[in-house]
Amino acid sequence: MARADDEVLSGLFFMLGIIHRDRRNDELLEEWIDRLMPGVITLELSPYGLAFRQAMNKVYRKKIDDILCDLRSEGYPCSPGDMDDFYAYVDIPREFAIADDYCRRSGARLYPVDMDLFSCMKLQGIDELINRENIERNLAGKTPGSAGTEKVLAKLYFRSGVTAFPYTDEMALRDRFMCRGIGLLTKRFSGERFLHIAGWQHLKDPLGLYAQFYPVKIFPYD
């Protein structure tokens, strides 16, 4: 596993494992992308999920804003920070925006390579997720955000070697799909330096699906 303090990283295929929605991602992703200077970036993001958020982001952000406004007007104790997970669910992922900016500046190519199927299935329930009753229930529970949970699990895995997360059948299916797409791209752009940005859990790769690319794996939070 490559570390943030490694001075020189050689190779043609890099995997950057991120904690989704971590507040440090803007700085860390930009720093690592500029450092690696890839010619092709692939993302754990489906074309459907990207297109949906590009088309509907403003609609669902307004819906969340309106619910928050109503709750405040009724004296419900809540703040914009309480809605972070809801906003993140409908926003275009920051990793896409940062990678897209780099590609526009450098002429590199950017490809979302995740499966549409699971993204479509999850987004079909977005109106059920983003409604007043559900938001009220989540605020009342004061459950920690998903990014906080991921930080704990990632720390256990990378610092202590403790695997406290499952590698599900869905993850395996998606990884196989992404590897097929990435494989086609590596043949098309032979000799280019590739960077694959995905959730940190995919770095484990228990089935060895990414081994064919001889990846240099990076966890940028060390």
CORLIN-V86491 format. One record per pair of residues at least 6 apart in sequence whose ideal C-beta (glycine too) atoms are under 7 Angstrom apart, sorted by the first residue. I is the first residue (numbers start at 1). J is the second residue. D is the distance in whole Angstrom. If there is no record, write none. Layout:
I&J&D + I&J&D
//
This chain:
1&217&5 + 1&219&6 + 2&9&6 + 2&216&5 + 2&217&6 + 2&218&5 + 3&222&5 + 4&220&6 + 4&222&5 + 9&36&7 + 9&216&6 + 11&214&7 + 11&216&4 + 12&193&5 + 12&194&6 + 13&194&5 + 13&213&4 + 13&214&6 + 13&215&5 + 13&216&7 + 14&36&6 + 14&194&7 + 14&195&5 + 14&215&7 + 14&216&5 + 14&218&6 + 15&196&5 + 15&198&7 + 15&203&6 + 15&210&6 + 15&215&5 + 15&217&5 + 15&218&7 + 16&32&6 + 16&195&6 + 16&197&5 + 16&218&5 + 16&220&6 + 17&198&6 + 17&199&7 + 17&200&4 + 17&202&6 + 17&203&4 + 17&217&7 + 17&218&7 + 17&219&5 + 18&25&6 + 18&95&6 + 18&197&6 + 18&199&7 + 18&200&6 + 19&147&6 + 19&150&5 + 19&151&6 + 19&154&6 + 19&200&6 + 19&221&7 + 20&147&7 + 20&150&7 + 20&199&6 + 21&88&5 + 21&146&7 + 21&147&4 + 22&147&5 + 24&221&7 + 25&94&6 + 25&95&7 + 26&94&6 + 26&98&7 + 28&220&5 + 29&95&6 + 29&98&5 + 30&98&6 + 32&218&7 + 32&220&6 + 33&98&7 + 33&99&7 + 33&102&5 + 33&195&7 + 34&102&7 + 36&193&7 + 36&195&6 + 37&193&7 + 38&108&6 + 38&193&5 + 38&194&6 + 38&195&4 + 39&108&5 + 39&189&7 + 39&192&4 + 39&193&5 + 40&108&6 + 40&109&5 + 40&185&6 + 40&189&5 + 40&192&5 + 40&194&5 + 41&99&5 + 41&103&7 + 41&108&6 + 41&110&5 + 41&195&5 + 41&197&7 + 42&111&5 + 42&113&5 + 42&182&5 + 42&185&7 + 42&194&7 + 42&196&5 + 43&95&6 + 43&96&6 + 43&99&6 + 43&112&5 + 43&113&7 + 43&197&5 + 44&114&5 + 44&178&7 + 44&197&7 + 44&198&4 + 44&199&6 + 44&202&7 + 45&93&6 + 45&96&6 + 45&112&4 + 45&114&5 + 46&112&6 + 46&114&4 + 46&115&6 + 46&116&5 + 46&119&4 + 47&112&5 + 47&116&6 + 48&116&4 + 48&119&5 + 48&120&5 + 49&119&4 + 49&123&7 + 50&92&7 + 50&96&6 + 50&112&5 + 52&123&5 + 53&90&6 + 53&91&7 + 53&92&5 + 54&92&6 + 57&90&6 + 57&91&6 + 57&92&6 + 60&90&4 + 60&126&7 + 60&130&6 + 61&87&7 + 61&90&6 + 63&130&6 + 64&83&6 + 64&86&5 + 64&87&6 + 64&130&6 + 67&132&5 + 67&135&5 + 68&78&6 + 68&83&6 + 71&78&5 + 72&78&7 + 78&139&5 + 82&139&6 + 84&145&6 + 85&145&5 + 85&146&6 + 86&130&6 + 86&135&7 + 95&197&5 + 99&110&5 + 99&197&7 + 100&110&6 + 102&108&6 + 103&109&6 + 103&110&5 + 111&185&6 + 113&178&5 + 113&181&4 + 113&182&6 + 114&174&6 + 114&178&6 + 115&174&5 + 115&177&5 + 118&170&6 + 118&174&7 + 153&164&5 + 153&165&5 + 154&200&5 + 156&162&4 + 156&164&5 + 157&163&6 + 158&219&6 + 165&201&6 + 167&204&7 + 167&206&5 + 172&207&6 + 175&202&6 + 175&209&5 + 176&209&6 + 179&209&5 + 179&210&6 + 182&196&6 + 182&213&7 + 186&194&6 + 186&213&7 + 200&219&6 + 203&217&5 + 203&219&7
//
